[in-house]
Amino acid sequence: MEGFRRTLIHYGCWFREVEYQLGMQNAVAVELEAGDLSFAIMMKRLSTILGFELEDGTPRVLKEMSREGLIKLLDGVCVNWLANDGVWFQAVEKRFGMDTAKRCNDTCWSRFSPYEALRIKELLGLPRRAGLDGLKAALGFRMYARINKQSIEEIDGTTFIFRMNDCRVQSARKRKGLADYPCKSGGMVEYPFFASTIDPRIETECIGCPPDPHPDEWYCAWKFTLKA
């Protein structure tokens, strides 16, 4: 397990350094090639050692799972992703305080959000300027989409509003009698970076996000407008 952990960190160090020296677009392009090859090498070696079969580079047991089973697995992966985000935040907060943790969190989102958008664009085959339809489709393929409840309200041909109707983190705090976590600073990085990566013509406006007051029907809301 220590070896897996070091491999994970080393992979992240490679991506971070390529992004620093060559920019996010180039880093994602390189990661597309390196990640596919690295994953294939690891799966082939582990399948030989552990004795499981591969089909098109994927463990056959996954290929044979039911749709319901795959969705359950996907949901578990997404919840683990969110837990990973949370434990990193809490570990920094414990040692260096809330302000430092929030600063690290917001900077992290300035890199992960465009990376996630570019991966989704590759997955869905979206063009460079995918427009609002592309953004709506991409929002449905984020990790958050399998964890939280979200909705879209069409305003007109150039604008729509995205709402986070239920947030796993905020709902958990509410059940414990705690105030909303003030996530607006992170959202002001996360959503504009994601939207502009899907299409650089899209502008993002925050309608409300904690610590802003909000109705019971949603925790945060964002307006996306396609500029000419």
Residue frames as a rotation matrix with the C-alpha (Angstrom) as fourth column:
MET 1
0.565 0.825 0.000 0.00
0.825 -0.565 0.000 0.00
0.000 0.000 -1.000 0.00
GLU 2
0.306 -0.557 -0.772 2.94
0.195 -0.758 0.623 2.30
-0.932 -0.341 -0.124 0.64
GLY 3
-0.703 -0.597 0.387 4.05
0.449 0.049 0.892 1.71
-0.552 0.801 0.233 -2.95
PHE 4
-0.034 0.790 0.612 0.61
0.972 -0.117 0.205 2.65
0.234 0.602 -0.763 -4.30
ARG 5
0.722 0.336 -0.605 0.68
0.560 -0.796 0.227 5.79
-0.405 -0.503 -0.763 -2.18
ARG 6
-0.133 -0.861 -0.490 4.11
0.133 -0.505 0.853 6.87
-0.982 0.049 0.182 -3.41
THR 7
-0.667 -0.051 0.743 3.10
0.725 0.185 0.663 6.18
-0.171 0.981 -0.087 -7.01
LEU 8
0.390 0.906 0.167 0.01
0.915 -0.401 0.039 8.36
0.103 0.137 -0.985 -6.56
ILE 9
0.635 -0.209 -0.744 2.05
0.233 -0.867 0.441 11.24
-0.737 -0.453 -0.501 -5.15
HIS 10
-0.475 -0.879 0.050 4.76
0.261 -0.087 0.961 10.88
-0.840 0.470 0.271 -7.80
TYR 11
-0.305 0.486 0.819 2.10
0.950 0.094 0.298 10.98
0.068 0.869 -0.490 -10.53
GLY 12
0.746 0.639 -0.189 0.70
0.661 -0.744 0.094 14.17
-0.080 -0.195 -0.978 -9.03
CYS 13
0.239 -0.754 -0.612 4.18
0.151 -0.594 0.790 15.70
-0.959 -0.282 -0.028 -8.78
TRP 14
-0.652 -0.448 0.612 4.77
0.626 0.137 0.768 15.01
-0.427 0.884 0.191 -12.47
PHE 15
0.124 0.785 0.607 1.49
0.950 -0.270 0.155 16.62
0.286 0.557 -0.780 -13.47
ARG 16
0.784 0.182 -0.594 2.07
0.453 -0.821 0.346 19.64
-0.425 -0.541 -0.726 -11.24
GLU 17
-0.118 -0.921 -0.371 5.55
0.196 -0.388 0.901 20.25
-0.974 0.034 0.226 -12.62
VAL 18
-0.624 -0.037 0.781 4.47
0.776 0.091 0.624 19.90
-0.094 0.995 -0.029 -16.26
GLU 19
0.475 0.860 0.186 1.57
0.856 -0.500 0.129 22.28
0.204 0.098 -0.974 -15.57
TYR 20
0.584 -0.318 -0.747 3.95
0.317 -0.758 0.570 24.76
-0.747 -0.570 -0.342 -13.91
GLN 21
-0.408 -0.900 -0.156 6.47
0.136 -0.229 0.964 24.70
-0.903 0.372 0.216 -16.76
LEU 22
-0.945 -0.019 0.327 4.20
0.322 0.130 0.938 24.20
-0.060 0.991 -0.116 -19.80
GLY 23
-0.662 0.750 0.011 0.72
-0.748 -0.661 0.067 25.36
0.057 0.037 0.998 -18.76
MET 24
-0.258 0.653 0.713 -2.53
-0.495 0.545 -0.677 23.55
-0.830 -0.527 0.182 -18.00
GLN 25
0.667 0.559 -0.493 -3.55
-0.692 0.218 -0.689 22.85
-0.277 0.800 0.532 -21.61
ASN 26
0.075 -0.736 -0.672 -0.22
-0.745 0.407 -0.529 21.18
0.663 0.540 -0.518 -22.37
ALA 27
-0.722 -0.340 0.603 -0.19
-0.683 0.496 -0.537 19.33
-0.117 -0.799 -0.590 -19.06
VAL 28
0.147 0.868 0.474 -3.61
-0.555 0.469 -0.687 17.82
-0.819 -0.162 0.551 -19.74
ALA 29
0.680 0.053 -0.731 -2.55
-0.713 0.278 -0.644 16.83
0.170 0.959 0.227 -23.27
VAL 30
-0.378 -0.890 -0.256 0.55
-0.706 0.456 -0.543 15.10
0.599 -0.025 -0.800 -21.91
GLU 31
-0.610 0.186 0.771 -1.42
-0.645 0.449 -0.619 13.49
-0.460 -0.874 -0.154 -19.08
LEU 32
0.518 0.832 -0.199 -3.89
-0.778 0.362 -0.513 12.07
-0.354 0.421 0.835 -21.59
GLU 33
0.436 -0.451 -0.779 -1.06
-0.521 0.579 -0.627 10.09
0.734 0.679 0.018 -23.19
ALA 34
-0.612 -0.785 0.102 0.98
-0.507 0.289 -0.812 9.34
0.607 -0.548 -0.575 -20.08
GLY 35
-0.370 0.544 0.753 -2.05
-0.847 0.137 -0.514 8.50
-0.383 -0.828 0.410 -17.95
ASP 36
0.684 0.650 -0.330 -3.52
-0.729 0.603 -0.325 6.04
-0.012 0.463 0.886 -20.45
LEU 37
0.244 -0.684 -0.688 -0.18
-0.342 0.603 -0.721 4.29
0.907 0.411 -0.087 -20.90
SER 38
-0.693 -0.521 0.499 0.66
-0.613 0.060 -0.788 4.27
0.381 -0.851 -0.361 -17.18
PHE 39
0.015 0.803 0.596 -2.76
-0.905 0.264 -0.333 2.86
-0.424 -0.535 0.731 -16.29
ALA 40
0.744 0.262 -0.615 -2.45
-0.578 0.714 -0.395 0.14
0.335 0.649 0.683 -18.96
ILE 41
-0.200 -0.911 -0.360 1.00
-0.370 0.410 -0.834 -0.89
0.907 -0.034 -0.419 -17.71
MET 42
-0.694 -0.062 0.718 -0.15
-0.720 0.040 -0.693 -1.05
0.014 -0.997 -0.072 -14.09
MET 43
0.343 0.911 0.231 -3.33
-0.878 0.398 -0.267 -2.99
-0.335 -0.111 0.936 -14.90
LYS 44
0.577 -0.168 -0.800 -1.45
-0.475 0.727 -0.496 -5.53
0.664 0.666 0.339 -17.02
ARG 45
-0.508 -0.854 -0.111 1.19
-0.352 0.323 -0.878 -6.14
0.786 -0.407 -0.465 -14.36
LEU 46
-0.589 0.335 0.736 -1.30
-0.776 0.021 -0.631 -6.34
-0.227 -0.942 0.247 -11.49
SER 47
0.518 0.829 -0.211 -3.61
-0.855 0.491 -0.168 -8.66
-0.036 0.268 0.963 -13.43
THR 48
0.229 -0.534 -0.814 -0.71
-0.320 0.749 -0.581 -11.07
0.920 0.393 0.001 -13.98
ILE 49
-0.776 -0.608 0.170 0.38
-0.317 0.143 -0.937 -10.98
0.546 -0.781 -0.304 -10.35
LEU 50
-0.642 0.582 0.499 -3.08
-0.640 -0.048 -0.767 -11.07
-0.423 -0.812 0.403 -8.76
GLY 51
-0.926 0.168 0.339 -4.69
0.274 0.916 0.293 -13.35
-0.261 0.364 -0.894 -11.32
PHE 52
0.092 0.977 -0.194 -7.59
0.199 -0.209 -0.957 -11.29
-0.976 0.050 -0.214 -12.66
GLU 53
-0.224 -0.109 0.969 -8.50
0.936 0.252 0.245 -11.02
-0.271 0.962 0.046 -16.33
LEU 54
-0.508 0.021 -0.861 -8.51
-0.105 -0.994 0.038 -7.87
-0.855 0.110 0.507 -18.43
GLU 55
0.047 0.514 0.857 -10.82
0.948 0.246 -0.200 -6.98
-0.314 0.822 -0.476 -21.30
ASP 56
0.421 -0.007 0.907 -9.80
0.583 -0.764 -0.277 -3.95
0.695 0.645 -0.318 -23.37
GLY 57
-0.483 -0.786 0.386 -7.52
0.143 -0.505 -0.851 -2.90
0.864 -0.356 0.356 -20.52
THR 58
-0.140 0.546 0.826 -10.30
-0.888 -0.438 0.139 -3.01
0.438 -0.714 0.546 -17.92
PRO 59
-0.881 -0.129 0.455 -10.72
-0.370 0.788 -0.492 -5.72
-0.295 -0.602 -0.742 -15.25
ARG 60
-0.747 0.602 -0.281 -13.28
0.025 0.448 0.894 -8.15
0.664 0.661 -0.350 -16.63
VAL 61
-0.539 0.564 -0.625 -15.14
0.839 0.300 -0.453 -8.17
-0.068 -0.769 -0.635 -13.33
LEU 62
-0.577 0.320 -0.751 -16.07
-0.046 -0.931 -0.361 -4.54
-0.815 -0.174 0.553 -14.02
LYS 63
-0.824 0.245 -0.511 -17.21
-0.547 -0.109 0.830 -5.37
0.148 0.963 0.224 -17.54
GLU 64
-0.639 0.551 -0.537 -19.49
0.325 0.826 0.461 -8.05
0.697 0.120 -0.707 -16.13
MET 65
-0.835 0.339 -0.433 -21.06
0.358 -0.263 -0.896 -5.89
-0.418 -0.903 0.098 -13.43
SER 66
0.067 0.941 0.331 -24.67
0.998 -0.061 -0.028 -4.80
-0.006 0.332 -0.943 -13.77
ARG 67
-0.107 -0.020 0.994 -25.52
0.360 -0.933 0.020 -1.18
0.927 0.360 0.107 -14.51
GLU 68
0.836 0.484 0.258 -26.77
-0.077 -0.362 0.929 -0.81
0.543 -0.797 -0.265 -10.94
GLY 69
0.697 -0.637 -0.330 -23.52
0.671 0.416 0.614 -2.22
-0.254 -0.649 0.717 -9.59
LEU 70
-0.213 -0.797 0.565 -21.42
0.913 -0.368 -0.175 0.09
0.348 0.479 0.806 -11.74
ILE 71
0.218 0.374 0.901 -23.43
0.063 -0.927 0.370 3.12
0.974 -0.024 -0.226 -10.65
LYS 72
0.985 0.123 -0.120 -22.99
0.114 0.059 0.992 2.11
0.129 -0.991 0.044 -7.00
LEU 73
0.283 -0.956 -0.077 -19.25
0.934 0.257 0.249 1.76
-0.219 -0.142 0.965 -7.57
LEU 74
-0.211 -0.310 0.927 -19.09
0.638 -0.762 -0.110 5.13
0.740 0.569 0.359 -9.35
ASP 75
0.658 0.525 0.540 -20.93
-0.074 -0.668 0.740 6.79
0.749 -0.527 -0.401 -6.49
GLY 76
0.868 -0.377 -0.323 -18.48
0.452 0.329 0.829 5.25
-0.206 -0.866 0.456 -4.03
VAL 77
-0.082 -0.928 0.364 -15.51
0.989 -0.120 -0.084 6.53
0.122 0.354 0.927 -6.03
CYS 78
-0.024 0.142 0.990 -17.00
0.296 -0.944 0.143 10.04
0.955 0.296 -0.020 -6.08
VAL 79
0.923 0.356 0.144 -17.70
-0.048 -0.264 0.963 10.03
0.381 -0.896 -0.227 -2.34
ASN 80
0.528 -0.812 -0.248 -14.13
0.796 0.373 0.476 8.88
-0.295 -0.449 0.844 -1.72
TRP 81
-0.201 -0.561 0.803 -12.92
0.774 -0.593 -0.221 11.77
0.600 0.577 0.554 -3.88
LEU 82
0.403 0.433 0.806 -14.87
-0.105 -0.853 0.511 14.22
0.909 -0.290 -0.299 -1.72
ALA 83
0.971 -0.091 -0.222 -13.59
0.238 0.269 0.933 12.57
-0.025 -0.959 0.283 1.46
ASN 84
0.132 -0.983 0.130 -10.04
0.990 0.125 -0.060 12.95
0.043 0.136 0.990 0.16
ASP 85
-0.099 -0.072 0.992 -10.68
0.325 -0.945 -0.036 16.66
0.940 0.319 0.117 -0.40
GLY 86
0.748 0.535 0.393 -12.04
-0.184 -0.402 0.897 16.98
0.638 -0.743 -0.202 3.12
VAL 87
0.807 -0.470 -0.357 -9.23
0.568 0.453 0.687 15.20
-0.161 -0.757 0.633 4.94
TRP 88
-0.183 -0.875 0.449 -6.63
0.895 -0.337 -0.292 17.33
0.407 0.348 0.845 3.16
PHE 89
0.109 0.308 0.945 -8.49
-0.014 -0.950 0.311 20.49
0.994 -0.047 -0.100 4.17
GLN 90
0.931 0.353 0.092 -8.82
-0.103 0.012 0.995 19.37
0.350 -0.936 0.047 7.78
ALA 91
0.502 -0.818 -0.281 -5.18
0.865 0.466 0.189 18.29
-0.024 -0.337 0.941 8.03
VAL 92
-0.375 -0.606 0.701 -4.00
0.611 -0.731 -0.305 21.72
0.698 0.314 0.644 6.85
GLU 93
0.331 0.600 0.728 -6.54
-0.194 -0.712 0.675 23.50
0.924 -0.364 -0.119 9.06
LYS 94
0.904 0.030 -0.426 -5.44
0.371 0.437 0.819 21.53
0.210 -0.899 0.384 12.13
ARG 95
0.149 -0.965 -0.217 -1.81
0.979 0.113 0.172 22.57
-0.141 -0.238 0.961 11.70
PHE 96
-0.774 -0.590 0.231 -2.01
0.632 -0.742 0.223 26.02
0.040 0.318 0.947 10.13
GLY 97
-0.595 0.600 -0.534 -5.54
0.018 -0.655 -0.756 27.37
-0.803 -0.460 0.379 10.67
MET 98
0.258 0.877 0.405 -8.71
0.546 0.214 -0.810 27.94
-0.797 0.431 -0.424 8.65
ASP 99
0.651 0.017 -0.759 -7.42
-0.428 -0.817 -0.386 30.85
-0.627 0.576 -0.525 6.54
THR 100
-0.409 -0.881 -0.238 -4.43
-0.772 0.195 0.604 28.88
-0.486 0.431 -0.760 5.29
ALA 101
-0.573 0.268 0.775 -6.57
0.310 0.946 -0.098 25.82
-0.759 0.184 -0.625 4.60
LYS 102
0.552 0.833 -0.042 -9.03
0.325 -0.262 -0.908 27.92
-0.768 0.488 -0.416 2.57
ARG 103
0.352 -0.502 -0.790 -6.18
-0.768 -0.638 0.063 29.51
-0.535 0.584 -0.610 0.61
CYS 104
-0.740 -0.627 0.242 -4.74
-0.419 0.712 0.564 26.09
-0.526 0.316 -0.790 -0.23
ASN 105
-0.223 0.765 0.604 -8.22
0.496 0.622 -0.606 24.82
-0.840 0.164 -0.518 -1.09
ASP 106
0.671 0.541 -0.508 -9.00
-0.084 -0.625 -0.776 27.70
-0.737 0.563 -0.374 -3.44
THR 107
-0.044 -0.777 -0.628 -5.65
-0.906 -0.234 0.352 27.40
-0.420 0.584 -0.694 -5.22
CYS 108
-0.731 -0.164 0.662 -6.16
-0.035 0.979 0.203 23.66
-0.681 0.125 -0.722 -5.57
TRP 109
0.225 0.917 0.328 -9.52
0.484 0.187 -0.855 24.29
-0.846 0.351 -0.402 -7.26
SER 110
0.467 -0.105 -0.878 -7.87
-0.607 -0.760 -0.232 26.70
-0.643 0.641 -0.418 -9.71
ARG 111
-0.602 -0.711 -0.362 -6.05
-0.777 0.418 0.471 23.64
-0.184 0.565 -0.804 -11.06
PHE 112
-0.794 0.295 0.532 -8.50
0.206 0.953 -0.221 20.79
-0.572 -0.066 -0.818 -10.53
SER 113
0.151 0.961 -0.231 -11.51
0.011 -0.235 -0.972 22.60
-0.988 0.145 -0.046 -11.97
PRO 114
0.282 -0.059 -0.957 -10.00
-0.912 -0.327 -0.249 23.23
-0.298 0.943 -0.146 -15.43
TYR 115
-0.816 -0.578 -0.036 -8.46
-0.567 0.785 0.248 19.75
-0.115 0.223 -0.968 -15.39
GLU 116
-0.521 0.697 0.492 -11.85
0.257 0.678 -0.688 18.18
-0.814 -0.232 -0.533 -14.71
ALA 117
0.410 0.690 -0.596 -13.43
-0.360 -0.478 -0.801 20.32
-0.838 0.543 0.053 -17.43
LEU 118
-0.108 -0.542 -0.833 -10.81
-0.989 -0.026 0.145 19.29
-0.100 0.840 -0.533 -19.99
ARG 119
-0.929 -0.179 0.325 -11.20
-0.193 0.981 -0.012 15.59
-0.317 -0.074 -0.946 -19.09
ILE 120
-0.105 0.971 0.214 -14.96
0.233 0.233 -0.944 15.88
-0.967 -0.049 -0.251 -19.52
LYS 121
0.355 0.176 -0.918 -14.53
-0.744 -0.542 -0.391 17.66
-0.566 0.822 -0.061 -22.86
GLU 122
-0.641 -0.649 -0.411 -12.35
-0.768 0.544 0.338 14.76
0.004 0.532 -0.847 -24.00
LEU 123
-0.799 0.373 0.471 -14.86
0.114 0.865 -0.489 12.20
-0.590 -0.337 -0.734 -22.71
LEU 124
0.171 0.985 -0.030 -17.84
0.280 -0.078 -0.957 13.86
-0.945 0.155 -0.289 -24.41
GLY 125
-0.320 -0.379 0.868 -15.99
0.928 0.061 0.369 14.96
-0.193 0.923 0.332 -27.53
LEU 126
0.676 0.604 -0.422 -16.89
0.550 -0.795 -0.256 18.62
-0.490 -0.059 -0.870 -26.99
PRO 127
0.396 -0.528 0.751 -15.38
0.663 -0.401 -0.632 21.30
0.635 0.748 0.191 -29.24
ARG 128
-0.668 -0.728 -0.153 -13.15
0.653 -0.476 -0.588 24.08
0.356 -0.493 0.794 -27.89
ARG 129
-0.855 0.489 0.172 -16.12
-0.518 -0.818 -0.249 26.45
0.018 -0.302 0.953 -27.78
ALA 130
-0.870 0.463 -0.167 -18.81
0.452 0.886 0.099 24.11
0.194 0.011 -0.981 -26.52
GLY 131
-0.465 0.720 0.516 -21.33
-0.278 -0.671 0.687 26.82
0.841 0.176 0.512 -25.64
LEU 132
-0.315 0.431 0.846 -23.98
-0.949 -0.162 -0.271 26.64
0.020 -0.888 0.460 -22.95
ASP 133
0.753 0.582 -0.307 -25.22
-0.591 0.803 0.074 23.24
0.289 0.126 0.949 -24.11
GLY 134
0.154 -0.801 -0.579 -21.70
0.075 0.594 -0.801 21.92
0.985 0.080 0.152 -23.66
LEU 135
-0.685 -0.392 0.614 -21.47
-0.513 -0.339 -0.789 23.44
0.517 -0.855 0.032 -20.18
LYS 136
0.201 0.845 0.495 -24.81
-0.980 0.171 0.106 21.95
0.005 -0.506 0.862 -19.15
ALA 137
0.773 0.031 -0.634 -23.69
-0.198 0.961 -0.195 18.53
0.603 0.277 0.749 -20.33
ALA 138
-0.192 -0.966 -0.172 -20.30
0.022 0.171 -0.985 18.88
0.981 -0.192 -0.011 -18.63
LEU 139
-0.390 0.108 0.915 -21.83
-0.863 -0.391 -0.321 19.88
0.323 -0.914 0.245 -15.28
GLY 140
0.665 0.733 0.139 -23.65
-0.743 0.633 0.217 16.55
0.071 -0.248 0.966 -15.30
PHE 141
0.715 -0.471 -0.516 -20.36
0.211 0.850 -0.483 14.65
0.666 0.237 0.707 -15.57
ARG 142
-0.077 -0.728 0.682 -18.51
-0.679 -0.463 -0.570 16.31
0.730 -0.506 -0.458 -12.69
MET 143
-0.745 -0.238 -0.623 -17.62
0.260 0.757 -0.599 14.23
0.614 -0.609 -0.503 -9.64
TYR 144
-0.910 0.404 0.094 -20.01
-0.302 -0.491 -0.817 16.43
-0.284 -0.772 0.569 -7.66
ALA 145
-0.332 0.845 -0.419 -22.91
-0.875 -0.109 0.472 15.41
0.353 0.523 0.776 -9.90
ARG 146
-0.116 0.246 -0.962 -22.90
0.050 0.969 0.241 11.91
0.992 -0.020 -0.125 -8.37
ILE 147
-0.736 -0.261 -0.625 -22.81
0.611 0.141 -0.779 13.27
0.291 -0.955 0.056 -4.81
ASN 148
-0.783 0.412 -0.466 -25.02
-0.011 -0.757 -0.653 16.37
-0.622 -0.506 0.597 -4.67
LYS 149
0.041 0.849 0.527 -28.42
0.919 0.176 -0.354 17.23
-0.393 0.499 -0.773 -6.10
GLN 150
-0.710 -0.361 -0.605 -28.31
0.099 -0.902 0.421 20.00
-0.697 0.239 0.676 -8.70
SER 151
0.272 0.852 0.447 -30.68
0.773 0.083 -0.629 21.65
-0.574 0.516 -0.636 -11.15
ILE 152
-0.861 -0.497 0.112 -30.63
0.443 -0.621 0.646 23.98
-0.251 0.606 0.755 -14.14
GLU 153
0.259 0.920 -0.296 -33.10
0.524 -0.391 -0.757 26.77
-0.811 0.041 -0.583 -14.93
GLU 154
-0.377 -0.319 0.870 -33.15
0.922 -0.221 0.319 28.09
0.090 0.922 0.377 -18.48
ILE 155
-0.217 0.260 -0.941 -33.39
0.310 -0.896 -0.318 31.89
-0.926 -0.361 0.114 -18.60
ASP 156
0.715 0.385 -0.583 -32.99
-0.466 -0.359 -0.809 32.55
-0.520 0.851 -0.077 -22.33
GLY 157
0.960 -0.280 -0.022 -30.80
0.157 0.601 -0.784 31.49
0.232 0.749 0.621 -25.22
THR 158
0.211 -0.942 0.260 -27.70
-0.105 -0.286 -0.952 33.05
0.972 0.174 -0.159 -23.71
THR 159
-0.499 -0.348 0.794 -28.15
-0.764 -0.257 -0.592 32.43
0.410 -0.902 -0.137 -19.97
PHE 160
0.357 0.646 -0.675 -28.99
0.073 0.701 0.709 29.68
0.931 -0.302 0.203 -17.50
ILE 161
0.114 -0.240 0.964 -28.86
-0.942 -0.334 0.028 29.36
0.316 -0.911 -0.264 -13.72
PHE 162
-0.079 -0.260 -0.962 -27.25
0.067 0.962 -0.265 26.36
0.995 -0.085 -0.058 -12.02
ARG 163
0.291 0.241 0.926 -28.30
-0.867 -0.342 0.362 25.56
0.404 -0.908 0.110 -8.45
MET 164
-0.720 -0.453 -0.527 -26.86
-0.088 0.812 -0.577 23.16
0.689 -0.369 -0.624 -5.89
ASN 165
0.198 0.952 0.232 -30.10
-0.485 -0.111 0.867 22.05
0.852 -0.284 0.440 -4.27
ASP 166
0.985 0.018 0.171 -28.48
-0.160 0.455 0.876 19.65
-0.062 -0.890 0.451 -1.84
CYS 167
0.237 -0.970 -0.047 -24.81
-0.620 -0.114 -0.776 19.66
0.748 0.213 -0.629 -0.86
ARG 168
0.468 -0.058 -0.882 -23.38
0.403 0.902 0.154 16.66
0.787 -0.427 0.445 0.99
VAL 169
-0.588 -0.780 -0.213 -20.97
0.588 -0.232 -0.775 18.81
0.555 -0.581 0.596 3.00
GLN 170
-0.748 0.321 0.581 -23.46
-0.466 -0.877 -0.114 21.53
0.473 -0.356 0.806 3.94
SER 171
0.323 0.920 -0.224 -26.26
-0.465 0.360 0.808 19.05
0.824 -0.157 0.544 4.69
ALA 172
0.127 -0.372 -0.919 -23.97
0.659 0.725 -0.202 17.16
0.742 -0.580 0.337 7.06
ARG 173
-0.887 -0.451 0.099 -23.16
0.257 -0.662 -0.704 20.40
0.383 -0.599 0.703 8.87
LYS 174
-0.356 0.844 0.402 -26.85
-0.677 -0.529 0.512 21.25
0.645 -0.090 0.759 9.07
ARG 175
0.449 0.518 -0.728 -27.64
0.053 0.798 0.600 17.87
0.892 -0.308 0.331 10.66
LYS 176
-0.186 -0.630 -0.754 -24.98
0.863 0.262 -0.432 18.58
0.470 -0.731 0.495 13.29
GLY 177
0.700 0.546 -0.460 -26.47
0.699 -0.656 0.284 22.00
-0.147 -0.520 -0.841 14.03
LEU 178
-0.280 -0.889 -0.363 -23.50
0.639 -0.454 0.620 23.83
-0.716 -0.059 0.695 12.50
ALA 179
0.382 0.328 -0.864 -23.56
-0.319 -0.830 -0.457 26.94
-0.867 0.450 -0.213 10.35
ASP 180
0.988 -0.028 0.153 -22.91
0.154 0.307 -0.939 26.69
-0.020 0.951 0.308 6.62
TYR 181
0.067 -0.998 0.013 -19.28
0.731 0.058 0.680 26.30
-0.679 -0.037 0.733 5.63
PRO 182
0.547 0.145 -0.825 -18.27
-0.232 -0.920 -0.315 29.58
-0.804 0.364 -0.470 3.90
CYS 183
0.025 -0.530 0.848 -17.36
0.618 0.675 0.404 28.10
-0.786 0.514 0.344 0.53
LYS 184
0.884 0.449 -0.127 -17.92
0.186 -0.588 -0.787 31.16
-0.428 0.672 -0.604 -1.67
SER 185
0.309 -0.837 -0.452 -14.22
-0.743 -0.509 0.434 31.95
-0.593 0.201 -0.779 -2.11
GLY 186
-0.571 -0.489 0.660 -13.66
-0.048 0.822 0.568 28.44
-0.820 0.292 -0.493 -3.43
GLY 187
0.220 0.772 0.597 -16.75
0.690 0.310 -0.654 28.60
-0.690 0.556 -0.464 -5.64
MET 188
0.809 0.062 -0.584 -15.56
-0.229 -0.883 -0.411 31.87
-0.541 0.466 -0.700 -7.15
VAL 189
-0.344 -0.910 -0.232 -12.53
-0.768 0.130 0.628 29.94
-0.541 0.394 -0.743 -8.38
GLU 190
-0.584 0.078 0.808 -14.18
0.129 0.992 -0.003 26.60
-0.801 0.103 -0.590 -9.14
TYR 191
0.305 0.868 0.391 -17.13
0.555 0.172 -0.814 27.65
-0.774 0.465 -0.430 -11.30
PRO 192
0.708 -0.074 -0.703 -15.56
-0.493 -0.764 -0.417 30.43
-0.506 0.641 -0.577 -13.42
PHE 193
-0.389 -0.917 -0.085 -12.53
-0.755 0.265 0.600 28.25
-0.528 0.297 -0.795 -14.16
PHE 194
-0.472 0.275 0.838 -14.72
0.322 0.938 -0.127 25.28
-0.821 0.210 -0.531 -15.09
ALA 195
0.566 0.824 0.030 -17.08
0.364 -0.218 -0.906 27.29
-0.740 0.523 -0.423 -17.29
SER 196
0.569 -0.384 -0.727 -14.36
-0.680 -0.717 -0.153 29.24
-0.462 0.582 -0.669 -19.12
THR 197
-0.586 -0.755 0.295 -12.50
-0.469 0.613 0.636 26.00
-0.660 0.235 -0.713 -19.82
ILE 198
-0.115 0.652 0.750 -15.62
0.602 0.646 -0.469 24.57
-0.790 0.398 -0.467 -21.45
ASP 199
0.309 0.181 0.934 -15.98
0.881 -0.423 -0.210 27.78
0.357 0.888 -0.290 -23.48
PRO 200
-0.626 -0.685 -0.374 -13.89
0.777 -0.589 -0.221 30.95
-0.069 -0.429 0.901 -22.95
ARG 201
-0.650 0.448 0.614 -16.90
0.020 -0.798 0.603 33.08
0.760 0.404 0.509 -23.93
ILE 202
0.306 0.835 -0.458 -18.90
0.517 0.258 0.816 31.99
0.800 -0.487 -0.352 -20.86
GLU 203
-0.548 -0.386 0.742 -19.03
-0.372 -0.681 -0.630 34.41
0.749 -0.622 0.230 -17.94
THR 204
-0.203 0.390 -0.898 -19.93
0.714 0.687 0.137 33.29
0.670 -0.613 -0.418 -14.42
GLU 205
-0.366 0.175 0.914 -21.86
-0.522 -0.852 -0.045 35.27
0.771 -0.494 0.403 -11.82
CYS 206
-0.848 0.076 -0.525 -22.48
0.446 0.638 -0.628 34.13
0.287 -0.766 -0.575 -8.26
ILE 207
-0.008 0.922 0.387 -26.13
-0.047 -0.387 0.921 34.57
0.999 -0.011 0.046 -7.27
GLY 208
0.511 0.123 0.851 -25.49
-0.828 -0.196 0.525 33.28
0.231 -0.973 0.002 -3.78
CYS 209
0.291 -0.482 -0.826 -23.09
0.194 0.876 -0.442 30.98
0.937 -0.032 0.348 -1.93
PRO 210
0.898 0.083 -0.431 -22.36
0.434 -0.015 0.901 30.57
0.068 -0.996 -0.049 1.81
PRO 211
-0.778 0.308 -0.547 -21.78
0.569 -0.020 -0.822 32.69
-0.265 -0.951 -0.160 3.80
ASP 212
-0.828 0.558 0.048 -24.42
-0.453 -0.718 0.529 34.49
0.330 0.416 0.847 1.70
PRO 213
-0.384 0.791 0.476 -28.00
-0.445 0.293 -0.846 33.94
-0.809 -0.537 0.240 2.89
HIS 214
-0.851 0.128 -0.510 -29.92
-0.433 0.380 0.817 31.46
0.298 0.916 -0.268 0.76
PRO 215
0.173 0.973 0.155 -33.37
-0.964 0.135 0.231 29.84
0.204 -0.190 0.961 0.66
ASP 216
0.095 -0.071 0.993 -33.95
-0.571 0.813 0.113 26.29
-0.815 -0.578 0.036 1.86
GLU 217
0.906 0.405 0.124 -34.27
-0.130 0.544 -0.829 25.12
-0.404 0.735 0.545 -1.75
TRP 218
0.688 -0.722 0.075 -30.57
0.395 0.287 -0.873 25.57
0.608 0.630 0.483 -2.55
TYR 219
0.529 -0.618 -0.582 -27.15
0.678 -0.104 0.727 26.20
-0.510 -0.779 0.365 -1.02
CYS 220
-0.418 -0.641 -0.643 -25.46
0.015 -0.713 0.701 27.97
-0.908 0.284 0.308 -3.91
ALA 221
0.614 0.628 0.478 -26.56
0.563 0.075 -0.823 29.30
-0.553 0.775 -0.307 -7.30
TRP 222
-0.436 -0.850 -0.295 -24.56
0.185 -0.405 0.895 30.43
-0.881 0.335 0.334 -10.32
LYS 223
0.727 0.656 -0.201 -25.54
-0.016 -0.276 -0.961 32.28
-0.686 0.702 -0.190 -13.49
PHE 224
-0.370 -0.827 0.424 -23.74
0.446 0.242 0.862 31.41
-0.815 0.508 0.279 -16.70
THR 225
0.671 0.558 -0.488 -23.95
-0.090 -0.592 -0.801 33.76
-0.736 0.581 -0.347 -19.68
LEU 226
0.063 -0.606 0.793 -22.56
0.900 0.378 0.217 33.24
-0.432 0.700 0.569 -23.17
LYS 227
0.240 -0.075 -0.968 -21.05
-0.091 -0.994 0.054 36.50
-0.966 0.075 -0.246 -24.38
ALA 228
0.979 0.152 0.132 -20.81
0.122 0.070 -0.990 37.30
-0.160 0.986 0.050 -28.08
